[in-house]
Amino acid sequence: MRSIKMDELNLLQKLERVKAPPDFEQRVLTQLSVRKRKRVRVRNLSLSVAGAFSAALVIFIVLNVFILPEKSPVGIADMDKKSMAPAFEAEEMPAQKTTIPIIEAVDYGEEVRSISREPRTIYLLEQVSDEVSSTIKY
Amino acid sequence: MRMDEQELVRQIQEGDEMAFAEIVKIYKDKIVNFLWKITGDYQKAVELSQETFMRVYFKAHRYKPIAPFSSWVYTIASNLAKTEMKKMRRYAAVSLDDVQNNLPMETYASNPTDSGLLSNLREALNSLHPRYKIPVILKDIEGFSQEEIAQMLKSPLGTIKARISRGRDYLKKELEKASSKGNSLALNEEYQDG
């Protein structure tokens, strides 16, 4: 068995070497142009998406803060009245009866909630009928 | 790093494609050869070399002249080779004999008369794990110092020394094994001939 001496590993330098193909530089430069164009496209797309998102966010904030009106407690009571309107009409008694039922649904819970949004809210109780009747159903 | 190479690198960092083409001209054969020795596949070596130069261009701004530019280029090539070898998951690469047969003659930079020893060495290098192959090739073929290799591969110097030593030991054992097989084959033939 022949022993391999350390310096015989210089054989590694004697191994054959290969060269790059003749059109290698051209291939690299072509690939470079393609990649550069791709990077510009990707950058433009990212900017567009970011811009669109920012614009949508600004519009959302402006709409919710400045443009859309806040609902007042009176408005809420009116909404309740309107939603109860069919029931109110059904409940209305004919004129020959002595008592006029007055049914007004008031959501006190909503009233209380709306108070917290609007400080110093004053509620006025007003007479809804000119007739003074002894029997008023609430 | 040569002064003109220094200037070329500075121009590449500013996006100069002509300077980049010059660097490609200087390093293309070395990088292709280096990657061919690691992967054992010429086409793969050419692809990886192209990718190496792409990264050289787009990451040129990251290069700091603390280490030679050549070692930075080889670092990129080594990292790509390591990734590729992991993907391929073959540590016993395609035999270089098979690849050679498909390559045109002008592909070879040097075509020394092949001895049985060189052929055995080629086989042994082919079967070496990339962990040892890359440092051995960088040291014994490409001529980098162990300190440079440690920096390129981001490994401690002691680790690199150990890997080079083990890689060489493996190659020596493989050559001795192949050599003894050859001797016994020759003896057998002699006996058969009578």
Interface residues (C-beta under 8 A of the other chain):
Chain A: M1 R2 S3 I4 M6 E8 L9 N10 L11 L12 Q13 K14 L15 E16 R17 V18 K19 A20 P21 P22 F24 E25 R27 V28 L29 Q31 L32 R35
Chain B: E17 F20 A21 V24 K25 K28 D29 I31 V32 N33 W36 K37 Y42 A45 V46 S49 Q50 F53 M54 Y57 F58 Q100 L103 E106 T107 Y108 A109 S110 N111 P112 D114 L117 L118 L121 R122 L125 V136 I137 D140 I141 R168 L171 K172 L175 E176 S179 S180 N183
